[in-house]
């Protein structure tokens, strides 16, 4: 009397596989997010390093208003 219909077993198995797949996909996305966050931090450090070599922004020549009108 305690038998479970085949459809119910099949549905439960499908639900379990779906849950496993979703957990694996979520883990994969977390790993990719972490990898991208590390890469972004590396690029930000590299950009700050390059910017520090250039000096303050006022050291750069500003285009004249005449040059802007011609463009």
Beta strands, then each sheet from edge to edge (+ up, - down):
end
